[in-house]
Amino acid sequence: MNLVEKDLKYIWHPCSQMKDYETFKPIVIEEGEGIYLYDINGNEYIDAISSWWCNLFGHSNKRINNAINNQINKLEHVIFANFTHKPAIELCERIINLAPNGLNKVFFTDNGSASVECALKMSFQYHAQVGNTKKQKFVAITDAYHGETIGALSVGDLDLYSKVYNPIMLDTKRVDGPDCYRCKYNKERKTCDAECFESMEDYVKESHEEIASIIIEPMLQGAAGMKIYSPIYLKKLRQLCHKYDIHLIADEIAVGFGRTGKTFACEHADITPDFMCLSKGLTAGYVPMALVLTKDNIYDAFYDDYNTYKAFMHSHTYSGNPIGCSIANEVLNIFEDEKILCKNEEKSKYFTNLLNESFKEHKHVGEIRSIGLINAIELVEDKNLKLGFDSDLRVGYKIYKKALKKGVLLRPLGNVIYFNPPYVISKSDMKKIVRVCKETMDEVLESLKVEVL
Ligand SMILES: *Cc1c(COP(=O)(O)O)cnc(C)c1O
């Protein structure tokens, strides 16, 4: 049996209908370097999506590899209850200094979904322990994505991932969130004052007594199709939460570590959430690790004698893993030494211009969205009606398959093709990505016409 046959015999891949693999076999990657991945047959692929949005500085990055080597020869792991180590202490001190003011305590989990679970649990327990016993409900906005364990799914709003589990999910509330491309409030978006916040305000005014927290992806709803919205929405949300003693949970898992042009997306609105979840870029795409940052007043509500049962009894075997922490410290070093945010600004402009040149006039490109180095184009069947292609046509999936053959790893979300590359991307990489994307898109759209006829 060759590798592909063995893979299909033994492995169940994530986020996949495995039957698709009958005709589209898994690609066996042997090596990575910078923005490139190489398969066992010597084909190269540009990783335009940072391998699910986590790789920051390219594959097999020398500096990070060294940091791992240095750490691994000292300490691979140690129980984190009652024990600690230099890499974790250094990391938490640095993260607190970088994070919005007031986030002073760090809790470790071992993936993004777990950090969301953790923030939800902390919020719930906090309210119970300070006597807000009615505050038990979580609120999210439409099209939200916060991960895929049951609690995290419960605050998400994408049926694709969650529908089948509805009977076993937490009873949470979804409120209509921003939808800028299809904005109902001001068609030109010239005078946006986040009027769409109205639905949140109305719901919270009515139900605040039972709301523990509101969770949101700041600035950009990733899995929803890289939907970008105004920082004014976040400012209003922060004020509203303050007013009604509701926690604001900022899920920065996808947008943290410079993706939107600032270290953390909350900075666009100059707000401090009550909880901030970090993962993905935190470890540059090397190992799973996540953090929950929170405030002193929340920490203090858990601080008491053991037999009051107020402690936060949440743990993960790999909490505070030293290898993960050493990688994260090196990530922060690279940000500083190589002035990454500054360099990214220029790259972002270049990429966005390139996309506008190539797609602005395209009859099936409804919107081009950009923030930081994240860019996306939404394909529509009809530009005037902003009508999307039927999801059964699987336009995105077809583009994905064809673009791979041409050496570019895109992974569209429905009808949205997005680019979320590692920061080591060069101008010529960008040109190739955009060229291949356009070619592929046109081929796929052309083939659809034939199919429809
Ligand atoms: C990826 C992601 C998660 C889940 O993180 P995992 O590590 O995949 O569990 C949660 N929220 C957002 C916004 C994400 O992008």
Ligand as a Chemical Component Dictionary entry (heavy atoms), coordinates in Angstrom:
data_LIG
# 
_chem_comp.id                   LIG 
_chem_comp.type                 NON-POLYMER 
_chem_comp.pdbx_formal_charge   0 
_chem_comp.three_letter_code    LIG 
# 
loop_
_chem_comp_atom.comp_id 
_chem_comp_atom.atom_id 
_chem_comp_atom.alt_atom_id 
_chem_comp_atom.type_symbol 
_chem_comp_atom.charge 
_chem_comp_atom.model_Cartn_x 
_chem_comp_atom.model_Cartn_y 
_chem_comp_atom.model_Cartn_z 
_chem_comp_atom.pdbx_ordinal 
LIG C1 C1 C 0 -9.912  28.609 15.051 1  
LIG C2 C2 C 0 -10.859 29.363 15.886 2  
LIG C3 C3 C 0 -11.375 28.832 17.067 3  
LIG C4 C4 C 0 -11.095 27.426 17.534 4  
LIG O1 O1 O 0 -9.761  27.162 17.777 5  
LIG P1 P1 P 0 -9.244  25.635 17.710 6  
LIG O2 O2 O 0 -7.839  25.709 18.155 7  
LIG O3 O3 O 0 -9.416  25.208 16.287 8  
LIG O4 O4 O 0 -10.109 24.848 18.621 9  
LIG C5 C5 C 0 -12.208 29.635 17.831 10 
LIG N1 N1 N 0 -12.522 30.887 17.443 11 
LIG C6 C6 C 0 -12.054 31.419 16.305 12 
LIG C7 C7 C 0 -12.412 32.830 15.966 13 
LIG C8 C8 C 0 -11.215 30.675 15.479 14 
LIG O5 O5 O 0 -10.785 31.196 14.331 15 
# 
loop_
_chem_comp_bond.comp_id 
_chem_comp_bond.atom_id_1 
_chem_comp_bond.atom_id_2 
_chem_comp_bond.value_order 
_chem_comp_bond.pdbx_ordinal 
LIG C1 C2 SING 1  
LIG C2 C3 SING 2  
LIG C2 C8 DOUB 3  
LIG C3 C4 SING 4  
LIG C3 C5 DOUB 5  
LIG C4 O1 SING 6  
LIG O1 P1 SING 7  
LIG P1 O2 DOUB 8  
LIG P1 O3 SING 9  
LIG P1 O4 SING 10 
LIG C5 N1 SING 11 
LIG N1 C6 DOUB 12 
LIG C6 C7 SING 13 
LIG C6 C8 SING 14 
LIG C8 O5 SING 15 
# 
